[in-house]
Each structure stands twice: as structure tokens, then as C-alpha cells.
Amino acid sequence: MNFFRNKSIRFALTFQLTAFLFVILTLFAALILQRFQNNLDADADVLLRSKIEGLEDSINVYWDVYRRTRAAEENFLQVARDWIATGSSNSLMSGLLVSIYRPDGRLVADNRRDLNDFKFPKELLRRIWKKKLVYENTTITNFIGFQVRFRSCFVYVESRQQNYIIHTALEIKKIEEPLAQLQLVVFLLLPLFLVVAAFLEWLLVRRSLGSLVRFMDEVRGMDVVRLRDPFHAEKFPETEIQDLAKTFNTLLARIEGAFVQQRRVFEDLSHQMKTPLAVMRGELEVALKKRRTLAEYREILASNLEEAERMSAIVENLLKLARFDAQEMRLEKTTFKVRDAVMELLPQMEKLASSREVGLEVFCSDDLLLNADRFKIQQSLLNLLDNAIKYARPRTVVTIRCYETETEVCLTVHDDGSVIPRDEIGQVFERFWRSKSTMKEKGYGLGLSIVKALVEMQNGQVSVKSSAKAGTEFTL
């Protein structure tokens, strides 16, 4: 929401909680007031009906005793005035309007001299005749000319000698006086309650966000040097803040890893470029000291070209490893036959193998399937085969085997060449590492590092075993 864009979390939470509380309390107050009003209306209806019941009984008794004569009717008028003038201890009944009408709506007697006679609408008369008991909100004009709203009850009384309509009514204003008082209390207390609640919410939110504030203070105090110092997540409460601190530690570890990787790439480049650049510089300085023949210049340029190609290969391999470390290489997994993928590589390696008088053998089942990135698996095998052929003894065989265990697919490359000393086995996959026994062969010491990166990015593993009797075997 735009309203909270530049507001603090503390303000936003307090405002939202207060607004939510305001809505809930308003709805609750409206429900209570409506329920209270319904109860007042029900109580008023009961009072009106109880007054009518007394009059109804009196009318029935009177006409049971007297026959219908002029004298009886005149006497009834006086008796009726006495009946309706009878007071009540109930505060509501003190303002009660009581009237007796003939069935056609003509007034017989009433107790409120300050009001004009009630004029019955024809539709209301029909309903009274039909239903016998009708509750209705009515309006009666007083002598001053103001209209007064009443809650009215009409009962049609059928006695032996004469029928009447008894009308009792209470001013709605008087009925709703307790409701008005309750509304005043609610409207005065609700804002006060919300102010107190907002203050308490502010304190609670401030207390709840205390850990976040401390966390932010630590973040502000961070610099590149402090990347190695993780947050002490345990000093925060076991809440989302602690999870945030742990997540931040993970992020810092990744950033630190990226810095380390970048620094290592620069160090590796500077280290590996130093020798070929020194060679090129030395040869060029020697060439410029005196005039030389065309053949000598060609030899120097060819040597420089070889060193340049070496540097280019080193840079390319280092960049490839950097992309692996940064997880920028995408996997294109497919399900393929392992034997077919291996056999595709043999034509590329046979020329190198024949020049070294080394044979190639493949033991791989036709129905062995693997779900992985086919191209990257082949790249890994090419690097292993290249190493195996280069370091194998003449007139020996490099063997490729493929097999399946309960949980894995394994590919092995075996040769009978130079043995890797036991104390160097753990360094085989390090960048630029080369065994002392293989220094005479050309290489950069990056091939096995690339193999390890290619395999691990596919959730695989690579291992090596080497001994004088069994030879050297790499397993993917």
C-alpha cells in the first residue's frame, strides 16, 4: 500500500492492529446496540400487551354483567375512563397512551389530553379486524402540531354485547432513552479505548521488533572485513529473527565464497601467467639484442605462439571453473544409454592412444541408462581418458567400465601408468596440482578440477585409487 511506503514497520503494524481493533469493536458495539434495542422493543411490546389484557378482561366482565342499554353504555364510558386512568409503578407505563375505540375507529375514551385523536387508516383497521392483535409504529400529532412517534399495540376485543379496539402506545423516544444513554457511553469510551490500545500496541510492537533493531544495527556495522564473522544467531530469540540471522549467515558465506573464488582466480591467473610471460619476454629480449636469421625469428615466434596458446588454454579453463563455482552452467538432463555416450568418444581418443601405443577397451551393458547431462558426462570422461592415455605405459590398455549398483551408476577409467603417491591422493583434484612423477608431460593441472566440478554439479562424486599392482582408477 502506498500509505505505508515511507512509514516504519512499527508505525505500519501499530496502525494496522489499531484499525483492525477499531473495525472489530465497532462491529461488536453495533451488534450489542442492536441487540439492546431489540430487547427494549420486546419489553415495550410486553408492557403494551399486558395493559391491554387487563382492559380486555374488564370489558368482557362488564358486558357479561350488563345488558346493552343507553345507561349501560354511558356508565361504560365513565368506567372505561377510570380503567385507563389507573397508573403503574413502571417508569415506562407513566407515559403510556391508552385508548378505546369502536370497531369503526371512533374514540370511546383515552388518557392523553395533549394528543389529537388517532386517525385509523382503513388498511390498518382491516388488519386489526383480521389478525386481532397488531403491533405498529405510528405517528400522532399533539396539540402544538408536532408529530410524536409511538410504538402501538392494537387488540380487537369481541365481547357478548359490544366490540372494541383497545390501543396502547409508548413514545419511541422514551423507549429508546436507555439506548441513547448506552450509545453515548460507547461513543465516548471507544475512542479512549482505542487510544490506550494503540499505545499498548506501540509498546508491544517496539518490544517485539527489538531483536530486529539489534539485527539491523549489526548489519550497519558490517564491512568487507567482517564478512568472515557470522552473526551469532543464538543470541536472538527463537523466532523469525533468528531464522533471518541464519539466512543472512548463509548469504554472507556465499558472498565470502564469491570473494574467495574471485581472489583465487586472480591469484591463479597471475601465478600461471608469470612463467609463460617471462619466457616470452626473455626470448623477445634475446631476439632484439642482435640481428638474426629468418629461421631463428621463426623459431622464437613459434615458441611465443606456443606460450600464448598455453596461456589461452589456462584462461579458458579457469573461466570454465569460475562458471562452475558460480553455478552459472545450466544442466540439460536427459535419459540416455551410457554405452552409446562412451562409444561416441572413442574416435576422438583413438589417434592419441595409437600414438602412445595404448589400447582402449570398453565394458558397458547396452541397457544401462543414466539420467544426467550427457554432454557434461562426456566432457568428464574425455578429461579422464586424456590423462589415462598420456600417463599409461606403452603397450598397455586403458579400460572403461560401466555398471550399476542399487543407488548409483558408476563409470571407471583404469590405466597401468604412473602411480599417484598415497600422500598426494588428496591433492589430485586441486587446481594446478600435478604429481612430481608426471611433470615431464604437458598439462596445466586443471583437467581433474574440471571433472570434479562437472560431476558435483550433477549431485555426483568422483574418486581415485592408485597402487603399483592395480594401477590407477578414477570412478564417476
Secondary structure, 3 states (H helix, E strand, C coil): CHHHCCCCHHHHHHHHHHHHHHHHHHHHHHHHHHHHHHHHHHHHHHHHHHHHHHHHHHHHHHHHHCCCCHHHHHHHHHHHHHHHHCCCCCCCHHHCEEEEECCCCCEEEECCCCECCCCCCHHHHHHHHHHCEEEEEEEEEECCCCEEEEEEEEEEEECCCCEEEEEEEEEHHHHCHHHHHHHHHHHHHHHHHHHHHHHHHHHHHHHHCHHHHHHHHHHHCCCCHHHHCCCCHHHCCCCHHHHHHHHHHHHHHHHHHHHHHHHHHHHHHHHHHHHHHHHHHHHHHHHHHCCCCHHHHHHHHHHHHHHHHHHHHHHHHHHHHHHHHCCCCCCCEEEEEHHHHHHCCHHHHHHHHHHCCEEEEEECCCCCEEEEEHHHHHHHHHHHHHHHHHHCCCCEEEEEEEEECCCCEEEEEEECCCCCCHHHHHHCCCCCCCCHHHCCCCCCCCHHHHHHHHHHCCCCCCEEEEECCCEEEEEC
